[in-house]
């Protein structure tokens, strides 16, 4: 079983592509992405990889929000 610190999520994207790659070892994050309509492109025990549109990435701060793409 993974510790809370090991249940990481990594989002990777660049300016050349319109897809973001999302790796997660968090069941909660994987479930949220699936509920949003995204299906994993790869699965392993306790890990999921997704590809989502860059414009779907949103960062919410204390005072403002930033939509990527």
C-alpha positions in Angstrom: 0.0 0.0 0.0 1.3 3.5 -0.9 1.7 6.2 1.7 -0.1 9.5 1.2 3.2 11.1 -0.1 3.6 8.4 -2.7 0.1 8.9 -4.1 1.4 11.6 -6.4 -0.1 13.1 -9.6 2.2 14.6 -12.3 0.8 16.8 -15.1 3.2 17.3 -18.1 2.6 19.5 -21.1 4.5 21.7 -23.5 3.7 24.5 -25.9 4.0 22.2 -29.0 1.1 19.9 -28.1 -2.5 20.4 -27.2 -2.5 17.3 -25.0 -1.4 17.1 -21.4 -0.1 13.8 -20.0 -1.3 13.0 -16.5 0.3 10.2 -14.4 -1.3 9.5 -11.1 -0.9 6.9 -8.3 -3.9 8.3 -6.6 -7.1 6.3 -6.8 -9.1 9.5 -6.1 -7.5 11.5 -8.9 -8.0 8.6 -11.4 -11.6 8.3 -10.4 -12.1 12.0 -10.8 -10.6 12.0 -14.3 -12.8 9.0 -15.2 -15.9 10.8 -14.0 -14.9 13.8 -16.1 -15.0 11.5 -19.1 -11.3 10.7 -19.6 -10.1 7.1 -19.9 -6.6 5.9 -19.0 -4.3 5.2 -21.9 -2.3 2.9 -19.7 -2.8 1.2 -16.4 -0.6 -0.7 -14.0 -1.1 -1.9 -10.5 -1.9 1.3 -8.6 -1.0 3.7 -11.4 -2.9 5.3 -14.3 -1.8 7.4 -17.3 -4.2 9.7 -19.0 -4.0 12.2 -21.9 -6.3 15.2 -21.6 -6.7 18.4 -23.6 -4.3 21.1 -22.3 -7.3 23.5 -22.0 -8.9 21.1 -19.5 -6.0 21.9 -17.0 -7.1 24.6 -14.5 -5.1 25.9 -11.6 -7.1 27.6 -8.8 -5.3 30.0 -6.5 -6.4 31.9 -3.5 -7.3 35.1 -5.5 -7.5 33.9 -9.1 -7.7 31.0 -11.4 -5.6 30.1 -14.4 -6.8 28.0 -17.4 -3.9 26.5 -19.3 -4.0 26.4 -23.1 
